[in-house]
Amino acid sequence: MEARQPCQLSDRIGDLMTPSPLVATADRLAADVFEMMNERRIRHVPIVNEKDELEGLVSRWYLLGHAGSGAGSGSTPEGDVTVGELMSERVDTVSADCCAAEAARHMLRTKRSSLVVVDEKRRVIGILTEADFLRLAVRGEAPCSCVGVPPAA
């Protein structure tokens, strides 16, 4: 068995996650969820049942992949397709007590851009995304004097 080092990063998922994220039930129209995602500028929505237990996950990418092919395609999913029909049922989850370093390693290894934070009954209590780690990286840092990242041409 591989010897494990003590966690170097003292932050826990509960300290970094976005608590009480936007969730939807499987019967919600994909177009409606997509619109809410755009309004809130988020890329992932956990899908829950009536007990708030995790059933799946939809991402902006999934929904864009199911947008119509007519005029204005690529903007929103069309028709009466529900998020339950489009969601991924295979969702990586994490506990709020997990250390951030382990979650980051998992996200890098699996190329995931989010982890759904659940309690012991698989109820959604938060979401952890790449943006949370970016906030951690700059936490407490004063703006510097470099010119920064130039805007895209």
N, C-alpha and C positions, 0 to 999 in steps of 0.2 A: 504494500500500500504506500502510495506517495505521501511523504511528509508535507503537511500543510503549514504555511506560515500564518502568523496572526494577521488579521485584517489591517492593512495599512491606512485605509480610508475609513475614518470613524463614522462617516455619515451613513445613515440607514435609509432605506427606501422611503419610509414614512416621512423623513425629513426633506426628501427631494421631489416626491411624486406630486402630481396635481390631484388634490383630493376631490371627491365627489364629481367625477367627470361626467360629461354628457353621455347618457346611455340611451338605448332604444330597444324596443321589443321587436321580435322577429316579424311581426305583422305590419310594421311601419313601411310606408312606401319609400323605396330607395331615393326617389327624387326629393322627397321631403327631408330625409336625413342628409342628403347631399347639400341641400340648401342651408340647413342648420350648420353643417360643417363649414360651409363657406362664410356664413355670417360670423361664426365664432373663430374662424381661422384655425381650425383643427384638422388633423389628418386621420384620426382613428376614433371609432366609436364602438365600445363594447356593446354586445347584444345580450340582453338579460331576459329572464322569465319573470313571471308575476311575483316571485320571491326575491327578485334582484340577484339571482344566481346567474353566473356567467354561462352563456350558451354559445357565444361566438364573437367574432370581431369583423367589422367592415372597415376598410380604409378608403381614403379618397381614390387611391389607385384602382381598387376593385370597382368602385362606382364609375370612374371614368372609363374603365374597360367595358362597361355595359351601357354606355351612352348610345343614343340612336345614331343611325347612319345617314339621316337626312340632312337638310339644311340646318346649320348650327350644331352639327354633331360634335361630340366631345365636350358638350357643355353640361348636360345633366342626363341621368338615366331616364329613359322614356317608358311610358305605359304603366301598367299596374304591378310591375315587378317589386317585390318586397325585399327588405334587407336580409330577411331569413333565407331567401333564395340565393343571395349573393355572398353571405357571410362565410368566413372560414370558421369551421368548427374546431380546428386544431389551433389553440391559442396558448402561447407561452404565458405563464402566470408567475407571480412572485409574491412573497409575504412582505408586509410593511417592515418586519424585523430583519429582513435580509440586508446584508451590507451592500453598499452601492458598488464596491469594487467587483464583487461576484456578479452582480446584475450586469455591470458594464462588460465584463468578460464574456458572459453568456450572449449579450447582444452582439458583440463583435464576432464571436465564434459562429453564431447562427445567422448573422446579417439581418437581425430584427431591428426595427426602428422604434419598437415600443414593447412594453410588457404591461399586462393588466395586473393590478395589485388587488388581491382578493383576501378575504378573511378565511377562517377555518371552515366555513360553510360555502365557500366559493362565491360569496357575495362581493360584488365590485365595490371597492372602497377608494380606488384611485387608479391613475395610469402614470406610467413612467415612460418618457420619450427621450429621444436624443436631445431635444431642447432643454430638458431638465439637467443633463450633464453639461451642456454649454453654460447654463446659468451657474452651475457649481464651479466651472473652470474660471469664470470671471468674478465670482463672489468676492467682495472685499477689495477688488482691484480698482484703483483709480484710473480714469481715462489717461492714456499715454500721449506723448507728443508726436508719435509717428503719423504718417498720413492716412493710415488705415487701409482698408480694402477699397480699391476704386470701384465705382459702379460698373456693371456690365455694359459693354458697348452695344 
